[in-house]
Amino acid sequence: MKKLFALLAASAWMLLLASAALAAAPLNGDYQSTDLGGPIDVGRYTEGWDVGSGAMLAGTTFNAGSWDGADFGAMWRYTCGTLLNDATLLVDNVDANGNGNRTYMKTFVGGTIWLSGTGPWGNGDAEYSGPIESYVEFETVQYSAWERTGVVTNVQATASFDGYDGMCVAFSVANGTEVGSTDFGEVKPADYPDFLWAGSCAPGAPEGAWWDMSSITLSINWCTVPTQEQSWGAIKAKFGD
């Protein structure tokens, strides 16, 4: 009888925790950045690397977040994904005189997404965070007489939220524009995010580039609370038959 009471009490407690912590999935929607007429802030990001490395080489680590004109990352952040392999050259349109462009694919691994609970997707939780499942960047570099004159990028990513089932977040950036790079002896302005070290994701990597992000779409679709049957099974396993 005592075991039955303990089992019933534990199940009630589990139901209470689930309703308190996991019953406020973010609101479904396609949320666009303000330059597209939507409600979310545009962004800024950096790609950091070690001395002697470069943006197309393994070890490059990104640090991206919203920018409202004063604060970085107050509404959303995508951080700490790292290139484990060098970028792949997809298209080479540079002629014999060094004029034209090249497009590379950069596949980042790891990292996390974070959304403020006060954003337009907010539904009661203070924040939503979880692992980035995929992050691919298509980067086009423009050359004139073999000198790099401009870089633009397109990003496609997916993610999930801790506590909710499914890979239910998609993130795309139609326009990323490189603003500056230490490759040219420039110094990153203080209002762009830190260069991050690969592995630890700690700030302080010595080299990198900084970017503006616009034409952003963040899609959230059907993030669900894990089924109660899973929780009930865990309770029974703990207390026995």
C-alpha positions as CSV (number, residue, x, y, z in Angstrom):
1,M,0.0,0.0,0.0
2,K,2.8,2.4,0.9
3,K,4.4,1.7,-2.5
4,L,1.0,2.5,-4.2
5,F,0.7,5.8,-2.4
6,A,4.3,6.7,-3.3
7,L,3.6,5.8,-6.9
8,L,0.5,8.0,-7.0
9,A,2.2,10.9,-5.3
10,A,5.1,10.7,-7.7
11,S,2.9,10.6,-10.7
12,A,1.0,13.7,-9.4
13,W,4.2,15.5,-8.9
14,M,5.4,14.5,-12.4
15,L,2.2,15.9,-13.9
16,L,2.6,19.1,-12.0
17,L,6.2,19.5,-13.2
18,A,5.2,18.8,-16.8
19,S,2.4,21.3,-16.8
20,A,4.6,23.9,-15.1
21,A,7.7,23.5,-17.2
22,L,6.7,22.0,-20.5
23,A,3.2,23.2,-21.3
24,A,4.1,26.5,-23.0
25,A,5.5,25.5,-26.3
26,P,6.5,28.6,-28.4
27,L,3.8,29.8,-30.8
28,N,3.9,28.5,-34.3
29,G,4.7,31.0,-37.0
30,D,7.0,32.3,-39.7
31,Y,8.7,35.3,-38.0
32,Q,10.5,37.7,-40.3
33,S,13.0,40.5,-39.6
34,T,12.0,44.1,-39.5
35,D,13.5,44.9,-42.9
36,L,10.9,42.5,-44.4
37,G,8.1,44.0,-42.3
38,G,8.2,41.4,-39.6
39,P,8.5,41.6,-35.8
40,I,12.0,40.3,-35.1
41,D,15.3,42.2,-35.0
42,V,17.9,41.9,-37.8
43,G,21.3,40.4,-36.7
44,R,25.0,40.7,-36.5
45,Y,27.5,37.9,-36.3
46,T,31.2,37.1,-36.3
47,E,33.3,34.2,-37.4
48,G,36.4,33.7,-35.3
49,W,39.6,31.7,-35.9
50,D,43.1,31.2,-34.7
51,V,46.2,32.9,-36.0
52,G,47.3,31.4,-39.3
53,S,43.8,30.0,-40.1
54,G,41.0,31.6,-42.0
55,A,37.2,31.8,-42.7
56,M,37.2,28.8,-45.0
57,L,39.2,26.5,-42.7
58,A,38.3,24.1,-40.0
59,G,38.1,25.6,-36.6
60,T,36.1,28.7,-37.6
61,T,33.4,29.4,-35.1
62,F,30.3,31.6,-35.5
63,N,28.6,33.9,-33.0
64,A,25.3,35.3,-34.2
65,G,22.5,37.2,-32.6
66,S,19.8,39.9,-32.9
67,W,20.7,43.5,-33.1
68,D,18.2,46.2,-32.1
69,G,20.6,49.2,-32.6
70,A,21.9,49.0,-29.1
71,D,22.0,45.5,-27.7
72,F,23.3,42.3,-29.2
73,G,21.4,39.0,-28.7
74,A,18.5,40.4,-26.6
75,M,15.8,38.7,-28.8
76,W,17.6,35.7,-30.4
77,R,21.0,34.0,-30.6
78,Y,22.6,31.3,-32.7
79,T,26.1,30.6,-31.3
80,C,29.1,28.2,-31.1
81,G,28.8,26.2,-34.3
82,T,32.2,25.2,-35.6
83,L,33.6,24.2,-39.0
84,L,35.1,20.7,-38.5
85,N,36.2,20.5,-42.1
86,D,37.4,23.1,-44.6
87,A,34.8,24.8,-46.8
88,T,33.8,23.1,-50.0
89,L,34.2,25.1,-53.3
90,L,31.0,24.8,-55.2
91,V,31.3,27.3,-58.0
92,D,34.4,29.0,-59.4
93,N,33.7,31.9,-61.8
94,V,37.1,33.6,-61.5
95,D,38.7,34.2,-64.8
96,A,42.4,34.2,-65.8
97,N,42.7,37.9,-64.7
98,G,41.4,37.2,-61.2
99,N,38.0,38.7,-61.8
100,G,34.7,37.1,-60.8
101,N,33.4,35.1,-57.8
102,R,33.6,31.8,-56.0
103,T,30.9,30.2,-53.9
104,Y,31.7,27.9,-51.0
105,M,29.6,25.7,-48.7
106,K,30.5,25.8,-45.0
107,T,28.9,23.2,-42.8
108,F,29.0,24.1,-39.1
109,V,28.6,21.5,-36.4
110,G,27.2,22.0,-32.8
111,G,26.1,25.2,-31.2
112,T,22.9,26.3,-29.6
113,I,19.8,28.4,-30.3
114,W,18.3,30.8,-27.7
115,L,15.1,32.8,-28.0
116,S,13.8,35.2,-25.4
117,G,10.4,34.4,-24.0
118,T,9.3,38.0,-24.7
119,G,9.6,37.5,-28.4
120,P,6.6,37.2,-30.7
121,W,6.7,33.4,-30.3
122,G,6.4,33.7,-26.5
123,N,3.9,31.5,-24.8
124,G,4.7,31.6,-21.1
125,D,8.3,30.2,-20.9
126,A,11.0,32.7,-19.9
127,E,13.2,31.4,-22.7
128,Y,13.5,28.7,-25.3
129,S,16.9,27.1,-26.0
130,G,18.4,23.9,-27.4
131,P,20.8,22.4,-29.8
132,I,21.4,23.4,-33.4
133,E,20.8,20.4,-35.6
134,S,22.2,21.7,-38.8
135,Y,23.8,24.9,-40.0
136,V,25.0,25.4,-43.6
137,E,26.3,28.7,-45.0
138,F,26.8,29.4,-48.7
139,E,29.4,32.1,-49.0
140,T,30.2,34.0,-52.2
141,V,33.4,35.9,-52.5
142,Q,33.9,38.6,-55.1
143,Y,37.4,39.2,-56.6
144,S,38.9,41.9,-58.7
145,A,42.4,41.3,-60.0
146,W,42.7,38.5,-57.4
147,E,41.8,40.9,-54.6
148,R,38.8,40.1,-52.4
149,T,36.4,43.0,-52.8
150,G,33.2,41.7,-51.1
151,V,31.6,38.7,-49.4
152,V,27.9,37.8,-49.1
153,T,26.3,34.7,-47.6
154,N,23.1,32.7,-47.3
155,V,22.4,30.6,-44.2
156,Q,20.0,27.6,-43.7
157,A,19.7,26.1,-40.3
158,T,17.5,23.8,-38.1
159,A,17.3,23.4,-34.4
160,S,15.2,22.0,-31.5
161,F,14.2,23.2,-28.0
162,D,15.1,21.5,-24.8
163,G,12.0,20.0,-23.2
164,Y,10.1,19.8,-26.5
165,D,10.0,16.9,-29.0
166,G,11.0,17.3,-32.6
167,M,13.3,19.4,-34.7
168,C,10.7,22.2,-34.9
169,V,12.8,25.3,-35.7
170,A,14.1,26.5,-39.0
171,F,16.3,29.6,-39.5
172,S,17.3,31.2,-42.7
173,V,19.2,34.3,-43.6
174,A,18.8,35.6,-47.2
175,N,21.4,38.3,-46.9
176,G,24.6,38.3,-44.9
177,T,27.2,40.9,-45.7
178,E,30.8,41.0,-44.5
179,V,31.5,44.4,-42.9
180,G,35.2,43.9,-42.0
181,S,37.9,41.3,-41.4
182,T,41.2,41.1,-39.6
183,D,42.5,39.7,-42.9
184,F,42.8,43.4,-44.0
185,G,44.3,44.6,-40.7
186,E,41.0,46.0,-39.5
187,V,39.8,45.9,-35.9
188,K,36.4,44.6,-35.0
189,P,34.1,47.3,-33.6
190,A,33.0,46.8,-30.0
191,D,29.3,46.6,-31.0
192,Y,29.8,43.4,-32.9
193,P,29.9,40.0,-31.0
194,D,33.0,38.4,-29.7
195,F,35.2,36.1,-31.8
196,L,34.8,32.7,-30.3
197,W,37.4,29.9,-29.8
198,A,36.6,26.5,-31.4
199,G,35.8,23.9,-28.8
200,S,35.3,26.0,-25.7
201,C,33.3,28.8,-27.4
202,A,35.0,31.2,-25.1
203,P,35.5,34.8,-26.4
204,G,39.0,35.9,-27.3
205,A,39.9,34.2,-30.6
206,P,42.5,36.5,-32.2
207,E,41.2,36.7,-35.8
208,G,37.9,36.9,-37.6
209,A,35.4,38.7,-39.6
210,W,32.2,40.6,-38.7
211,W,28.9,40.6,-40.6
212,D,25.4,42.2,-40.8
213,M,22.4,39.8,-41.2
214,S,19.1,40.8,-42.8
215,S,16.1,39.2,-44.7
216,I,15.8,36.7,-41.8
217,T,13.0,34.2,-41.4
218,L,12.6,32.1,-38.2
219,S,10.0,29.4,-38.5
220,I,8.6,27.5,-35.5
221,N,6.3,24.6,-36.2
222,W,4.7,22.1,-33.8
223,C,7.1,21.9,-30.9
224,T,5.4,19.4,-28.7
225,V,5.7,18.3,-25.0
226,P,7.1,14.8,-24.6
227,T,4.3,12.2,-24.1
228,Q,3.0,11.5,-20.6
229,E,3.4,7.8,-21.3
230,Q,7.2,8.2,-21.3
231,S,7.1,10.0,-17.9
232,W,4.8,7.4,-16.4
233,G,7.0,4.6,-17.6
234,A,10.0,6.3,-15.9
235,I,8.0,6.5,-12.6
236,K,7.0,2.9,-12.7
237,A,10.6,1.8,-13.3
238,K,11.7,3.8,-10.3
239,F,9.2,2.5,-7.8
240,G,8.7,-1.0,-9.2
241,D,5.5,-3.0,-9.9
